[in-house]
Amino acid sequence: MLPRKFVLFGLMICLAVAPQIAAQSRNIDGSGAMNAHSDEAIPIGPFLFSPTVQLTWQHRDNIFFTPDNEVADNVLLARARLLFELPIYESYIRFSYAPQYRDYKNYDYREKWGHYFDIGGEFEFSSGLEMAANYQFIQSAMEVREVDAGGELMPGEDLFDKHFFEIRADYWFSERDALSLEGAFDRIDFDQTEDTFFYDYSRDRLGIAWLHQINPVLRLDVRYRRTEFDSEDTLPYRDSTSDEVTVGLDGQLSDVIRVGMSVGWRNTSYDYSGPDSDFTDFSSFIMQGDITWDMAHGSSLRLNLLRSDYPSNYATNAYYTATGASLIYDLIYGRIEGQLRVRFQNNDYELIDPWFGEYRSDDILTFGLGLGFRFTELLSLRGGVLIESREDGLTERPYSYDTTILFLGLVVGY
């Protein structure tokens, strides 16, 4: 099985890097992990410690994401992050834990706690070998983007556990060229899946790539990946195997233009064939990444692009195709930080809805505005508004909604 191979591969890496660590003696994301730096952390022995506490108040006018009869409520969210990092010259080992507490004022929300663990490291060797490994564990309910990256599902109260392990090895056999190998495994387990769209699944990924350093600040990436998706025997028509080839650029195109974009082709074949398998295999171009224009006075404009197939949790569809773009303007002016964003995405389904007899195609429009003020290096206040509208394309609009979220938060720490 692929997961066992990944575990053995990880053990081999640990055995390989242990002598190097002994000889040398020595980004906040959804999981709460980022790299620490000596000027923004507390030294504790050989470790750099970066604690953060965030308190946020939210007002939501549609907490159940319904098309009508909306229910409004206030939400208090408290989140801490404890990040430890061990620098090893150009390498590092990192561990972080982020607990999160969410409570509604009126609604008795079932799952109030979330937990995020992250452990990983990157290692560079004089032989030209660069290695990285990372393991994440997430236990949560609201953060369904961790389960459904394309945004099909609405946040709910179905508690899930997510395990994600990724490993990569790049060997630079010349000054400008490298061979890269990668492997990844993730598994999703829900505590309650009856009468919901959620289901357990596991996914394995193997890849190989050629990396070419076009110049010191721009890299070309030509990559092949094979992914196996297993719905844990509950929905066999969603089991699939994907093959994709992508070409990517990462780095500076010019003094003011940065790019991190990959474009290619993916073919997803489904293992199940039977009377209900009316859908066809996915075979189309895919795209993911961003282009950023660094403007004057500490501002930037970023364009994100997306096109990909995602496993579906809806009706008898095996997948849906997400196509979208977002435009984000960031500003840093002294102690003031601001962001303005607009996003449009279409989630398109292949099969007719079995309950409503129509094709579902969701148009999702999002507008966001945020402002922050940094009082000191360790204290800042942030606030903003997020407005989102979803139209499902069905006459009765069962999955459509409009929602507005107002938020105000205090951040203390690094």
C-alpha positions as CSV (number, residue, x, y, z in Angstrom):
1,M,0.0,0.0,0.0
2,L,1.2,3.5,-0.8
3,P,0.9,4.8,2.8
4,R,3.3,2.2,4.1
5,K,5.8,3.2,1.4
6,F,5.6,6.8,2.5
7,V,6.2,5.8,6.2
8,L,9.2,3.7,5.2
9,F,10.5,6.6,3.0
10,G,10.0,9.0,6.0
11,L,12.0,6.7,8.3
12,M,14.8,6.4,5.8
13,I,15.0,10.2,5.6
14,C,15.1,10.5,9.4
15,L,17.9,8.0,9.5
16,A,19.7,9.9,6.7
17,V,19.5,13.4,8.3
18,A,20.1,12.4,11.9
19,P,23.9,12.3,11.5
20,Q,23.8,15.6,9.7
21,I,21.8,17.2,12.6
22,A,24.2,15.8,15.2
23,A,27.2,17.0,13.2
24,Q,25.8,20.5,12.8
25,S,24.6,20.6,16.5
26,R,22.2,22.6,16.3
27,N,3.7,31.0,7.1
28,I,0.7,31.2,9.3
29,D,-1.6,28.9,7.3
30,G,-4.8,27.1,8.0
31,S,-3.0,24.6,10.3
32,G,-1.3,27.4,12.3
33,A,2.2,26.7,11.1
34,M,4.9,29.1,9.7
35,N,8.6,29.5,9.9
36,A,10.0,31.4,12.8
37,H,12.9,33.9,12.6
38,S,15.3,34.9,15.3
39,D,14.2,38.5,15.3
40,E,10.5,37.6,15.8
41,A,10.6,34.7,18.3
42,I,11.7,33.9,21.9
43,P,14.9,31.8,22.2
44,I,14.3,28.8,24.4
45,G,17.6,26.8,24.4
46,P,18.2,25.8,20.8
47,F,14.6,26.5,19.8
48,L,12.8,29.6,18.6
49,F,9.4,30.0,20.2
50,S,6.7,32.1,18.6
51,P,3.4,32.2,20.6
52,T,0.3,34.0,19.3
53,V,-3.2,34.5,20.6
54,Q,-6.1,35.8,18.5
55,L,-9.5,36.8,19.7
56,T,-12.2,37.5,17.1
57,W,-15.8,38.6,17.3
58,Q,-18.0,37.9,14.3
59,H,-21.6,38.8,13.4
60,R,-23.1,36.3,10.8
61,D,-26.5,37.0,9.3
62,N,-27.0,33.5,7.9
63,I,-25.3,30.9,10.1
64,F,-26.9,27.9,8.4
65,F,-26.3,29.2,4.8
66,T,-30.0,28.8,3.9
67,P,-31.7,30.5,0.8
68,D,-34.4,32.1,3.0
69,N,-35.4,32.3,6.7
70,E,-31.9,33.2,7.6
71,V,-30.8,33.0,11.2
72,A,-28.3,35.6,12.5
73,D,-25.9,35.2,15.5
74,N,-22.8,36.5,17.0
75,V,-19.7,34.3,17.2
76,L,-16.7,34.4,19.5
77,L,-13.6,32.7,18.2
78,A,-10.4,32.3,20.2
79,R,-7.3,30.8,18.7
80,A,-3.7,30.3,20.0
81,R,-0.6,29.1,18.1
82,L,2.5,27.7,19.8
83,L,5.3,27.4,17.2
84,F,8.7,25.9,18.0
85,E,11.5,25.8,15.4
86,L,15.0,24.4,15.6
87,P,17.3,26.1,13.0
88,I,20.1,24.0,11.6
89,Y,22.2,26.4,9.4
90,E,20.1,26.5,6.2
91,S,17.8,23.8,7.4
92,Y,15.1,23.6,10.1
93,I,12.8,21.4,12.1
94,R,9.4,22.9,13.1
95,F,6.5,21.9,15.4
96,S,3.3,23.9,16.0
97,Y,0.0,23.3,17.8
98,A,-3.0,25.6,17.4
99,P,-6.1,25.0,19.5
100,Q,-9.3,26.9,18.5
101,Y,-12.5,27.6,20.4
102,R,-15.7,28.8,18.7
103,D,-18.9,29.7,20.5
104,Y,-22.2,31.1,19.2
105,K,-24.2,33.5,21.5
106,N,-27.6,31.9,20.9
107,Y,-27.1,28.8,18.8
108,D,-25.9,25.7,20.8
109,Y,-23.0,24.7,18.4
110,R,-22.1,21.1,18.9
111,E,-18.4,21.1,18.1
112,K,-16.8,24.1,19.8
113,W,-13.1,23.0,19.7
114,G,-10.7,22.5,16.8
115,H,-7.1,21.3,17.0
116,Y,-4.3,21.8,14.5
117,F,-0.9,20.0,14.7
118,D,2.0,20.5,12.3
119,I,5.4,19.0,12.3
120,G,8.0,19.1,9.6
121,G,11.4,20.1,8.4
122,E,13.6,21.0,5.4
123,F,17.2,19.9,5.0
124,E,19.9,20.9,2.6
125,F,23.1,18.9,2.0
126,S,26.3,19.9,0.3
127,S,25.8,17.0,-2.2
128,G,23.0,19.0,-3.9
129,L,20.2,17.0,-2.2
130,E,17.3,19.0,-0.6
131,M,14.7,17.1,1.4
132,A,11.4,18.1,3.1
133,A,8.8,16.2,5.1
134,N,5.6,17.4,6.7
135,Y,2.8,15.9,8.8
136,Q,-0.4,17.6,9.7
137,F,-3.3,16.5,11.9
138,I,-6.5,18.5,12.0
139,Q,-9.6,17.9,14.1
140,S,-12.4,20.3,13.3
141,A,-15.9,20.7,11.9
142,M,-16.3,24.2,10.4
143,E,-13.2,24.2,8.3
144,V,-14.6,22.0,5.5
145,R,-12.2,23.5,3.0
146,E,-9.7,21.1,4.5
147,V,-12.0,18.3,3.3
148,D,-13.4,19.9,0.2
149,A,-10.9,22.3,-1.3
150,G,-13.2,23.4,-4.1
151,G,-15.9,24.8,-1.9
152,E,-18.8,22.5,-2.6
153,L,-19.8,21.9,1.0
154,M,-21.1,24.4,3.5
155,P,-19.6,24.6,7.1
156,G,-21.5,22.3,9.4
157,E,-21.2,20.4,12.7
158,D,-19.7,17.1,11.4
159,L,-16.5,16.6,13.2
160,F,-13.7,15.2,11.1
161,D,-10.1,14.1,11.6
162,K,-7.6,14.8,8.8
163,H,-4.2,13.2,8.5
164,F,-1.8,14.6,5.9
165,F,1.7,13.5,5.2
166,E,4.0,14.8,2.4
167,I,7.6,14.2,1.5
168,R,9.8,15.6,-1.2
169,A,13.4,15.1,-2.4
170,D,15.2,17.3,-4.9
171,Y,18.6,16.3,-6.3
172,W,20.5,19.1,-8.1
173,F,22.7,17.2,-10.4
174,S,23.9,20.4,-12.0
175,E,23.9,24.1,-11.0
176,R,20.6,24.7,-12.8
177,D,18.8,21.4,-13.1
178,A,17.3,19.0,-10.6
179,L,15.2,15.8,-10.4
180,S,12.4,16.0,-7.8
181,L,10.4,13.1,-6.3
182,E,7.4,13.6,-4.1
183,G,4.8,11.5,-2.3
184,A,1.7,12.4,-0.3
185,F,-1.0,10.7,1.6
186,D,-4.1,12.1,3.3
187,R,-7.1,10.5,5.0
188,I,-10.4,12.0,6.2
189,D,-12.5,10.4,8.9
190,F,-15.9,11.8,10.0
191,D,-17.4,11.0,13.4
192,Q,-21.0,11.2,12.0
193,T,-21.8,10.7,8.4
194,E,-25.5,9.5,8.5
195,D,-27.9,11.7,6.6
196,T,-25.2,14.1,5.4
197,F,-23.2,14.6,2.3
198,F,-19.9,13.8,4.0
199,Y,-18.0,10.6,3.6
200,D,-14.6,9.2,4.6
201,Y,-11.9,8.9,2.0
202,S,-8.1,8.5,1.5
203,R,-5.9,9.8,-1.2
204,D,-2.4,8.8,-2.3
205,R,-0.1,10.9,-4.6
206,L,3.2,10.2,-6.3
207,G,5.1,12.5,-8.5
208,I,8.3,13.2,-10.4
209,A,9.5,16.5,-11.8
210,W,12.3,18.2,-13.6
211,L,13.3,21.5,-12.1
212,H,15.3,24.1,-14.2
213,Q,16.6,27.3,-12.7
214,I,16.0,29.7,-15.6
215,N,17.9,32.4,-13.6
216,P,18.6,33.0,-9.9
217,V,15.1,34.2,-9.2
218,L,12.9,32.1,-11.6
219,R,12.4,28.4,-11.7
220,L,10.7,26.1,-14.3
221,D,8.9,23.0,-13.1
222,V,7.8,20.2,-15.4
223,R,5.9,17.6,-13.4
224,Y,4.0,14.3,-13.6
225,R,1.6,13.2,-10.8
226,R,-0.5,10.1,-10.3
227,T,-3.2,10.2,-7.6
228,E,-5.4,7.4,-6.3
229,F,-8.7,8.3,-4.5
230,D,-10.5,5.8,-2.4
231,S,-13.9,6.5,-0.8
232,E,-13.4,3.7,1.7
233,D,-15.9,1.3,0.1
234,T,-18.9,3.5,0.9
235,L,-19.3,5.0,-2.6
236,P,-17.4,2.9,-5.1
237,Y,-18.4,5.0,-8.1
238,R,-16.2,7.8,-6.7
239,D,-13.0,5.8,-6.5
240,S,-10.7,7.1,-9.2
241,T,-7.1,7.3,-10.5
242,S,-5.7,10.6,-11.9
243,D,-2.8,11.2,-14.2
244,E,-1.6,14.8,-14.8
245,V,1.2,16.6,-16.5
246,T,1.8,20.3,-15.6
247,V,4.3,23.0,-16.5
248,G,4.9,25.7,-13.8
249,L,6.8,28.9,-13.2
250,D,7.8,30.0,-9.7
251,G,9.7,33.2,-8.9
252,Q,10.3,36.7,-10.3
253,L,9.3,37.4,-13.9
254,S,10.6,41.0,-13.5
255,D,11.4,43.5,-10.7
256,V,7.7,44.0,-10.0
257,I,6.0,40.8,-11.3
258,R,6.0,37.5,-9.2
259,V,4.5,34.3,-10.4
260,G,3.6,30.9,-8.9
261,M,1.5,29.2,-11.5
262,S,1.1,25.7,-13.0
263,V,-0.9,24.8,-16.1
264,G,-1.4,21.3,-17.6
265,W,-3.8,18.4,-18.4
266,R,-5.4,15.9,-16.0
267,N,-7.2,12.7,-16.8
268,T,-9.3,11.2,-14.0
269,S,-10.6,7.7,-14.6
270,Y,-13.3,6.1,-12.4
271,D,-13.0,2.5,-11.3
272,Y,-16.7,1.7,-11.0
273,S,-18.9,0.8,-14.0
274,G,-22.5,-0.1,-13.5
275,P,-26.1,1.0,-14.1
276,D,-25.6,4.3,-12.1
277,S,-22.3,5.3,-13.7
278,D,-23.7,7.8,-16.2
279,F,-20.9,10.3,-15.7
280,T,-17.8,10.3,-17.9
281,D,-14.2,10.5,-16.9
282,F,-12.7,13.9,-16.4
283,S,-10.2,14.9,-19.1
284,S,-9.4,18.6,-19.4
285,F,-6.9,21.3,-18.7
286,I,-6.1,22.3,-15.2
287,M,-4.6,25.5,-13.8
288,Q,-3.7,26.8,-10.3
289,G,-1.6,29.6,-9.0
290,D,-1.2,33.4,-8.9
291,I,0.5,36.3,-10.5
292,T,1.4,39.3,-8.3
293,W,2.3,42.9,-9.3
294,D,4.2,44.7,-6.6
295,M,3.2,48.3,-6.8
296,A,4.5,51.4,-5.2
297,H,4.0,52.5,-1.5
298,G,3.9,48.9,-0.1
299,S,0.9,47.7,-2.2
300,S,0.4,44.7,-4.4
301,L,-2.2,43.3,-6.8
302,R,-2.6,39.5,-7.0
303,L,-4.5,37.5,-9.6
304,N,-5.4,33.9,-8.5
305,L,-6.6,31.4,-11.2
306,L,-8.2,28.0,-10.6
307,R,-9.5,25.2,-12.8
308,S,-9.6,21.6,-11.4
309,D,-11.8,18.6,-10.8
310,Y,-12.7,17.7,-7.2
311,P,-14.4,14.7,-5.7
312,S,-18.1,15.5,-5.2
313,N,-20.2,14.9,-2.0
314,Y,-23.4,15.7,-3.9
315,A,-26.0,13.3,-5.2
316,T,-24.7,10.7,-7.6
317,N,-22.0,12.9,-9.1
318,A,-18.5,11.5,-8.8
319,Y,-16.9,14.9,-9.3
320,Y,-17.4,18.6,-10.1
321,T,-15.3,21.0,-12.0
322,A,-14.3,24.3,-10.3
323,T,-13.3,27.2,-12.5
324,G,-12.5,30.6,-10.9
325,A,-10.5,33.7,-10.4
326,S,-9.9,36.2,-7.7
327,L,-8.3,39.6,-7.6
328,I,-6.7,40.8,-4.3
329,Y,-5.3,44.2,-3.5
330,D,-3.0,44.4,-0.4
331,L,-1.7,47.6,1.2
332,I,0.9,48.1,3.9
333,Y,1.3,51.8,4.8
334,G,3.2,52.3,8.0
335,R,1.2,50.6,10.8
336,I,-1.9,50.2,8.6
337,E,-2.6,47.1,6.7
338,G,-5.5,46.6,4.3
339,Q,-6.9,44.1,1.8
340,L,-9.6,44.2,-0.8
341,R,-10.6,41.1,-2.7
342,V,-13.2,39.9,-5.3
343,R,-13.6,36.3,-6.3
344,F,-15.8,34.5,-8.8
345,Q,-16.0,30.7,-9.0
346,N,-18.2,28.2,-10.9
347,N,-18.7,24.7,-9.6
348,D,-20.2,22.7,-12.5
349,Y,-21.8,19.2,-12.2
350,E,-22.2,16.7,-15.0
351,L,-25.4,14.8,-13.9
352,I,-29.0,15.9,-13.6
353,D,-30.0,16.4,-10.0
354,P,-32.0,13.3,-9.0
355,W,-34.3,15.2,-6.7
356,F,-35.0,18.4,-8.7
357,G,-34.5,17.1,-12.3
358,E,-32.2,19.9,-13.3
359,Y,-28.5,20.4,-13.8
360,R,-26.7,22.1,-10.9
361,S,-24.1,24.7,-11.6
362,D,-23.1,26.9,-8.7
363,D,-21.9,30.5,-9.3
364,I,-20.1,31.8,-6.2
365,L,-19.3,35.5,-5.9
366,T,-17.3,36.8,-2.9
367,F,-16.3,40.3,-1.8
368,G,-14.0,41.0,1.1
369,L,-12.6,44.1,2.8
370,G,-10.2,44.0,5.7
371,L,-8.2,46.7,7.7
372,G,-5.7,46.3,10.4
373,F,-3.6,48.5,12.6
374,R,-0.4,47.4,14.3
375,F,0.0,49.2,17.7
376,T,3.4,47.5,18.4
377,E,5.3,44.6,17.0
378,L,3.3,42.2,19.2
379,L,-0.2,43.8,19.2
380,S,-2.6,44.5,16.3
381,L,-6.3,45.1,15.7
382,R,-8.0,43.8,12.6
383,G,-11.5,44.1,11.3
384,G,-13.5,43.8,8.1
385,V,-16.5,42.4,6.2
386,L,-17.0,39.3,4.0
387,I,-20.0,39.1,1.6
388,E,-20.7,35.9,-0.4
389,S,-23.5,34.8,-2.7
390,R,-24.1,31.4,-4.2
391,E,-26.6,30.6,-6.9
392,D,-27.1,26.8,-7.6
393,G,-28.9,27.2,-11.0
394,L,-31.9,25.1,-9.7
395,T,-35.4,26.5,-9.8
396,E,-36.1,26.0,-6.1
397,R,-32.6,27.3,-5.1
398,P,-32.1,24.7,-2.3
399,Y,-28.3,25.2,-2.1
400,S,-28.3,29.0,-2.8
401,Y,-27.5,31.5,-0.1
402,D,-26.4,35.0,0.7
403,T,-24.3,35.7,3.7
404,T,-22.5,38.7,5.3
405,I,-19.9,38.3,8.0
406,L,-18.6,41.3,10.0
407,F,-15.5,40.6,12.2
408,L,-13.2,42.4,14.6
409,G,-10.1,40.7,16.0
410,L,-7.2,41.4,18.4
411,V,-3.9,39.6,17.8
412,V,-1.3,39.4,20.5
413,G,2.1,37.7,19.7
414,Y,4.5,37.0,16.9
